[in-house]
């Protein structure tokens, strides 16, 4: 059971760090043609950028299917990637972008930091001027308390 939890945590952490790298260097690089739809106003619920979620989700499904017979590390890493994807959907698509109106703006300091970092990321519609590329790997200045 400890190994399973470790592999879940590893899958989750790998998603955050690979997601940060892919977002910074590929999505804001050669894959900008797809990702820019996320930085432009849209009246549609879906955008071309959602293709990336399908790709990451496919990796999780493949790992789960490859490891389901023996519940080996592939299964648990797929579970970790899936948990990351679920949390990403809730924080990014629901809380920050409000694609579904389930929650109000966050009041928790940590969630407010994530929210502010993502808002800063979207201050520009240009590929080269963005900051803060991770969901949890966020520059610490976004977690400073606001003065009242």
C-alpha positions in Angstrom: 0.0 0.0 0.0 2.9 2.4 0.8 4.3 1.7 -2.7 1.0 2.4 -4.3 0.7 5.8 -2.5 4.3 6.6 -3.5 3.6 5.9 -7.1 0.4 7.9 -7.0 2.4 10.8 -5.6 5.1 10.3 -8.2 2.5 10.3 -11.0 1.0 13.5 -9.6 4.3 15.2 -9.2 5.5 14.2 -12.7 2.4 15.8 -14.2 3.0 19.1 -12.4 6.7 19.3 -13.5 6.2 17.9 -17.0 3.1 20.1 -17.3 5.1 23.2 -16.3 7.8 22.3 -18.8 5.4 21.5 -21.7 3.4 24.7 -21.0 6.4 27.0 -20.9 8.5 25.5 -23.7 6.1 23.8 -26.0 2.7 25.4 -25.6 4.3 28.9 -25.5 6.7 27.7 -28.2 6.1 25.5 -31.3 2.6 24.5 -30.1 1.4 28.1 -29.6 -0.9 27.7 -32.6 -3.1 25.4 -30.5 -2.5 26.9 -27.1 -3.2 30.5 -28.1 -6.9 29.6 -28.2 -6.7 29.5 -24.4 -5.3 33.1 -24.3 -8.0 34.5 -26.5 -11.6 35.4 -25.6 -14.0 32.8 -26.7 -17.8 32.2 -26.5 -17.4 28.5 -27.0 -17.2 26.1 -24.1 -14.4 24.1 -25.9 -11.2 25.5 -27.4 -8.4 23.8 -29.4 -6.2 24.0 -26.3 -8.4 21.2 -24.7 -6.6 18.8 -27.0 -3.8 18.9 -24.5 -6.1 17.5 -21.7 -7.1 14.7 -24.0 -3.4 13.8 -24.6 -2.5 13.9 -20.9 -5.7 11.9 -20.0 -4.8 9.3 -22.7 -1.4 8.8 -21.0 -3.1 8.1 -17.7 -5.6 5.7 -19.3 -2.8 3.8 -21.1 -0.8 3.5 -17.9 -3.8 2.3 -16.0 -4.7 -0.3 -18.6 -1.1 -1.5 -18.8 -0.9 -2.0 -15.1 -4.4 -3.1 -14.1 -3.8 -6.9 -14.2 -1.0 -6.7 -11.6 -1.8 -3.3 -10.1 1.9 -2.5 -10.7 3.5 1.0 -10.7 2.0 1.9 -14.1 -1.5 1.5 -12.7 -0.8 3.7 -9.7 1.1 6.3 -11.7 -1.9 6.5 -14.0 -4.1 7.0 -10.9 -1.8 9.9 -9.8 -2.0 11.5 -13.3 -5.7 11.1 -13.2 -6.0 12.7 -9.7 -3.8 15.6 -11.0 -6.1 16.0 -14.0 -9.2 16.1 -11.8 -7.6 18.7 -9.5 -6.4 20.6 -12.5 -9.9 20.7 -13.9 -11.4 21.9 -10.6 -8.8 24.6 -10.0 -8.0 25.7 -13.5 -11.2 25.3 -15.5 -13.8 25.7 -12.7 -12.2 28.0 -10.1 -10.0 30.2 -12.3 -11.7 30.3 -15.7 -15.2 29.6 -14.4 -16.1 27.3 -17.3 -18.5 25.8 -14.8 -19.9 28.1 -12.1 -19.5 25.7 -9.1 -17.4 27.9 -6.8 -16.9 31.6 -5.9 -13.5 33.1 -6.0 -11.2 31.5 -3.5 -10.7 32.9 0.0 -8.0 30.5 1.1 -4.5 32.0 0.8 -3.0 29.1 -1.1 -5.9 29.0 -3.6 -5.8 32.8 -3.9 -2.1 32.5 -4.8 -2.9 30.0 -7.6 -5.7 32.2 -8.8 -3.6 35.4 -8.9 -0.7 33.6 -10.6 -3.0 32.3 -13.4 -4.6 35.7 -13.8 -1.0 37.1 -14.2 -0.3 34.4 -16.8 -3.3 35.6 -18.8 -2.5 39.3 -18.7 -1.0 38.9 -22.1 -2.3 37.3 -25.2 1.2 37.0 -26.5 3.3 33.8 -26.5 6.5 35.3 -25.1 5.3 37.6 -22.3 3.6 35.2 -20.0 4.6 34.3 -16.4 3.8 31.4 -14.1 3.4 28.2 -16.1 2.5 25.6 -13.5 -0.6 24.8 -11.5 1.2 24.5 -8.2 4.7 25.6 -9.2 3.8 29.2 -8.7 6.2 32.1 -7.9 6.1 32.9 -4.2 5.1 36.5 -4.7 1.6 35.4 -5.6 1.1 34.0 -2.1 1.9 37.3 -0.3 -1.0 38.5 1.9 -2.9 41.4 0.5 -3.0 44.5 2.7 -6.4 45.6 3.8 
